Amino acid sequence: MKRSVFIFLSYFWMTLILVVLAPLTLVAQEISLQKQRNFPKTVPAGNYSGIAWLGGSKYAVANDKSPTTGFYLMTIDIDSISGELLSVRLDTFLTCGQPTRDEEGVCYMPQNQTVFVSGERDQEILEFNLQGQLTGRKLNIPEVFKTAYSNRGFEALTYQQKTHRFWTTSESTLQADGDKPTIDKKIKNRLRFQSFGDDLQPKEQYWYETDSAIVKKRKGTSIMGVGGLAALDDGRIVVLERELYFPKKQIGSYCLVKLYVVNPTQQQPGELLNKSLLTTFRTRFNITRHNFANYEGICIGPKLADGRQILLLICDSQNQYKGVMRDWFKTIILPSSSAN
């Protein structure tokens, strides 16, 4: 009898362990987060706020403190088997010479070979050729986006050639739609996800809600919002939510990144988008860890040899603030089932 009970209990606990651990194993298999890297010898201190893949190893990068309006070119080499970053080099700055607009987001339109750059200062999204000159075209932005709170406007921008759609949103809730989160108001952002067609005219609009901040403290600065978007081939969008917390003396600062996926093609315009969590990670600045990275930019990169999709993230170091911040880059590998 005792032997039967022992066998039963052993089987029960083994089954329970498998049930509990199976989802964790599945998650580990589904997505791969590569270690963040910086390249101080080939990437000078900057305020890199957005990134877009131009093909091959070439990328367009927005800098929200650029001397004039335009974008940078970077060469980024990624291992085609592991997805690990091998090298990053800042090549050149392409500009039309006009005053800077607090450039935040950037995307590439392959069929026209043009780059679109969003400005948080003027809430405009302008088109540039690959020599950095303005073409005279821009996205026709709905007037409601002019009500963005200061320094909480357009940061996210993406374009997908297969769906013929641009997507953008404000970082925080528009003034027309309510209050934005603060250290005292730990509320959700309610954002408008706006699409545009190849004709640069507004198309579908959806609602999106961020998570509320997890920080419990009442002093310091807390920022919660969407820093970037990356459109997949099938119409889904990867959303970069980030929560920043800065205490007065900086020690204890963190950036919590959450990547969600939404699928506008399965919902009606005007609806609140359903979101599913892809992955989450945190960077910190404290006594023992100095890996703080304010990830503001995300883009779809090339695919690995086995077909898995690379996501590339770039952070804004605030010009390597006080010598303690670094210009970090990070790759995240989606499984084949998520990338199709």
N, C-alpha and C positions, 0 to 999 in steps of 0.2 A: 504493500500500500504506500509506504513512504517513498519507495523508488518511483512509483507511478506519479505521485504528487511532485517529486523532484523533477521528473522528466517533463511534466506538464508546465511547471513554473519556468523551467529553462526555456522551453519552446515559446511560452508566452512572452518572456522578456526579450528573447531574440527577435521575435516578430515585432514587438513594440519598438525596439531599437531600429530595426530596418525601416519601419513606417516613419519614424521620426527623422532618420538620417537620409532617407531616399530623396525627399524634396531638396535637402541641402546639397546632396551630391548632384542632383539634376541642375540646380542653379549654378553650381561650380562648373558644370559642363557646358552650360548654355552661353555664358559670356566670360570673356577673359579681359582682365584689367592689367595692362602692362605698367611697370614702374615708371613714374614720371622722371623726366630727364631735363637737364638744362645744358646749354652749349655756350659758355661764356666767351670762348675764343672766337666764335664765328657769329654769335648773335649779340649785338650790343644792347645795353640797357634800353628798355622802351616801355611803352604803354600799349602793348598789343591786345587789341580788344575784339578782333574778329578774323576769321580765316575762311578761305574758299579754295577748293582744289581746281587747278587749271588743266590737269592732265599730266601724266608722267610724274616727275618729281617736283613740279612747279606749283606754287601756291601764291594767292593774293592775300595780303594781310592788312587789316585796318589798324591804325594807331590813333587813339583818341587825343594824343598830344602832338600830332604831326605838325611840322612848321607851316605847311600850307595844305590845301585840300588835295587828296589823292589817295594812293595806296602803295604798299611795299610789295616787292617780290621776294619770296624765299624759296630756297631749294631744300627739300626735305626728303631724305632717303629712309625707307622703311624696309625691314627684312620681309621678304615675300613669303617666308615660311612661318615665322613666329609673330610677325607684326611689331617687333621691337623697333624702336627708333634707333637708327644708326648714326645719322648726322643731320644737323640743321644749319643752314647758312643764310644770313640776310644778304641779298644781292644788291638791290637798288630801290630808290624811292621814285615813283612816277607821279608827277603832279602837273596840274594846269596852272599853278601859281596863285590861285585865288585864296582868300583867307580860310583858315581851317574852320571846320563845322562840327568839331567834336565827333569825328568819324568813329563809329562803333561796330556796325555790321557790314559784311561784304558777301557777295555771291557772284557766280560766274554764269553767263548765258552762252553756252558753247556755240549754238548755231549762228550767233551774231559776233562771237568772239569779243564780247564786251563784259565789263565788270560794273556791278551796281554797288554803291556805297551809301549806307544810311548815315545821316547826321543827327545827333541827339539835340544839337543846338537849334537847328531850323526845322526839325521833323520832316526832312525831305529825303528822298532816296533817288540819287542821281546816277546817270549812266556815263561811264568812261570807256574810251577805247584802250587797247593794250599798251598805248604809249602814255597813258595818264591824262589824256585830253578829254574834256567834256564833249559829249555828242550833241547836247542840247535836249536830250530826252530824259524823262523821269517818270516814276510811278505816280499815278494820279491818286494821291492820298486823300481819303475821306476826311472832312473837316473835323470830325470828333477827335482825331488824333492830335490836333493842335492844342487840346486841353491837357496834355501830359504834364505831370509835375516836373519841376526843374530837375534835370539830371536823372530822370526816370522815364525817358522816352524810348525811341527806337534803339535797341541794342541787338536784337535778333533779326537775321535776314538769311533766307535760303531760296534756292531755285532748283526745280527738278524738270529736266528736259522732257522726260517721258510723259509726265502729267501736264506739262505746259503751265506750271504754276509757280509764282513767287509766293512766299509766306513771310509775314512779319507780325510783330506785336510790340507793345510797349513793355518796358521792364516791370513797371508797377501799374496799379489801377489808374485809369485816367481820372482827372478831376471831375469830368462829366459823369463818371460812374461811381464815385464815392471816395472814401478815405484810403490812403496807402498805409501799409503796416509801418510801425515804428517800434522802438524798444518798449514803449508803453502800450501801444495798440498791437497786440499779437493776433492780427486778423489775416484772413486769406486775401490775396490779390484776386480780383475778378477782371480778367483780361479779354480783349477782343483779338482773336486770331483772324487776320485779314489776308485773303489771297488776291492775286492779280494775275491776269492772263498775259499771253505773249504780246498782246496789244497794249500792255501797261495799264489797263483799266481795272478797277476793283471788281472782284467777283464775289466769292462766298465769304461770309463772316460767321465765326463761331465764338462761343464763350469758353473760357478756360479758367479754372481756379487752381491757384498754387496751394501748397500746404501752408499752414501757419507755422511761424517760427517755433523752434524747440527751446530756444534760450530762456532760462528762468530768471535771469538777472534783470534788474531795473535800471542799471547805470551802464553807460557806454553807448555804442551805436549798433543797431541791428538793421540789416537790409535783407529783404526777402523778395525775390522776383525771378523773372525769366531772363537769362543771359544770352541764350542762343537757341537756334532751331536748325535741324538738319533733315531735309526731306529725302525719303527713301523712294526707290523706283516704283513701288506699288501704291503710292499715295499716302502711306503712313508718314508721320513726322516724329522724330526724336526731339524731345523738349529738355533743355538744360535748365533745371531749377537750381538756384543756389541760395543758401542762407549765409550771410556774412555777419560775424559778430566781432566788434572791436571794443575791448575795455579801454579805459582812459590811458593806461600805461602800456597798452598793446599786448603785454604778456597775457596769454590766455585767448588770443584771437584764433578764430577758426573759419574755415569755409566748408560748409556742408553742401556737397553736390548730389543731386538726385536726377537721374535720367529716366524720363517717362516716355512712353509711346502713345500717340493718339492716332486715330484713323478717321479723318473727316469724310472719307468716301462711304463710310457706313452710317453716317448720321446726317440729319437735315440741317442746312444753314440756320443759324439762330439758336441751335441747341447748345447745351453745355457738353463739351467733349468728355467722353469717358477716357480715363488714362490708366495705363498699367505700368508698374515699376519695372524698369530694366535692371538698374543697379544703383548703388549709392556708395559714396566714399567721402572721407573727411580729410582735410589738410589743416595743420596747426602751426601756431607759433607760441611756444612756451619755453620753459627752462631747458627741457630735454629734447624738444623737437623743433626744427626750423624748416619744415617742409611746406609752410603756408603757401598756397597758390590760389589766387582769385581767378578761377576759370570763367572767362567771359565769352570765349569763342569756341565753336564746334562746327565741324563739317564732315561730310561723307568723303572718304578718301578712296584709294584703290582697293581691290579685293585681293586676298591672299591666294596663293597657288591652289588651295583647296576650295576656293569659292567663298570663304567667309569675308564679311564686310568689315573694313576698318573705319572707325570713327577717330578723328583727330581733334584734340582739345588744346587750346592755347590760353595762357593766363596773362593777366595784366599785373605787372610787378610794381606799377607806379614808379617807373624809371629806377627799379631796384631800390625802393624806398629805404633811406638811411643805411644802405649797404647791407641790409639783412634779408631783403627780398630777392628772389631770383626769377628769371624768365623761364618758367617751366612749360614743358610740352608733355602730352600724354596720349597714348593710343589705347583704344578699347575695341575689342574684337567681338563682333556679333556672330552668333551661330548661323549656319546656313539657313535654318528655318526662319530666323528673324530677319535675314537680309534680303530674302526673295520678295 
